[in-house]
Amino acid sequence: MGWLKRLLTGEPVAVDPPMSYATPWDAVQAFIHDPQWQVEVLEQHEGRYTVRYDGVVGELLDDPQDEWLHMRFRDPFSEQQKQDELAMYVGWTHHCAQHTLFRWDIDLERQEYYGDAFALFELQHDAIECIRAAFNSAKLLTQDRNRIALARHFDSYVGPKRRSGGVVISLWDWMESPLAPPGTKVDHSSYREMSYWMGSTIGSVKAEQWAYYAVLRFGANDFMPYMQRGEAEQLMLYKMHLSIQRWFPRIRNFVIMTPDQPVTNGTQETSMAILASSGTQMEAIFERCVKEAYAALREYTEWFHYDFNEHTAPWFDHTVKTSQAGYTRDFAPRPVPEI
């Protein structure tokens, strides 16, 4: 009953000292060569290992800037997806919606989807735990269920406040603190999801499957009418949003059809997953990741209002856009993706 006593009294859980590695690649090397993890190296190239861990094959990639742990997992196309371009893109959006830790892309040459998981290396309490967490989530690509690959408890911190419910609860704390972007305030709250007005848009954070990550999401319905017109329009917009996603190395950007949920049928999501290990002090990680996600959203919004216009996209009804009189752009123009 020790866990109940800690829950009721707030008694701190003993936390092991942080695991110290000089760079993300050093953490990768430590993970691979520690016999307790029984990692099998399948391929080794400059800056990349392909390994099998806990029955899952994944890639461990070096970050030249030594900022991010980077894990990649692949999932082959089905026969239908190989033969049908629309089915291929629908599969991409379903990967985005169902396997939310990862930023999904399409590898046409290998006929595969690939999902990248990132963890900001600095200040992680245990970088290897982040690697193991990504492999745990990737098990659902090939199995009906995954298992808890980590410790039974998960603690994260914002200042002195310890939370045992996972990264998402600490992110809620951070978003409601003076550390959040100026003007951030609660817009809507429920047991599993919080939405925040962030000055010019609403961002939402809801509980994910596992405690070790949270996702900050921004949604829009600008393309809903076009997604609902037919398959040709859907294919065009899938391609456009995947091309936009590729502007940003860690941002997820997609549109998705949900016929059984009319409110979200054809909506767009721009989001970023935040992965962390138990025991981590989260303030600097949240600041970096939220800033990166919000900057991507702002750049996309500028593109939507200025570069995506009646000349470059005459098929879109641009009269629905709100006036941007007096606005000064912060980002360079970008072309409309070729679709």
Secondary structure, DSSP 4 states (H G I P E B T S, - for coil): -HHHHHHHH-PPPP-PPPP--SSHHHHHHHHHH-GGG-PEEEEEETTEEEEEETTEEEEEE--TTS-EEEEEEEEEPPHHHHH-HHHHHHHHHHHHHHSTTSEEEEETTTTEEEEEEEEE-TT-S-HHHHHHHHHHHHGGGTSS-----S-S-B-EEETTEEESB-HHHHHHHHHTSTTSPTTEEEEEE-SSEEEEEESSSEEEEE--SSTTEEEEEEEE-TTHHHHTT-HHHHHHHHHHHHHHHTTSSS-EEEEE--TT-GGGTTEEEEEEEEE--TTEE-HHHHHHHHHHHHHHHHHHHHIIIIISSTTT-TTS-GGGSPP-TT----S---PPPP-
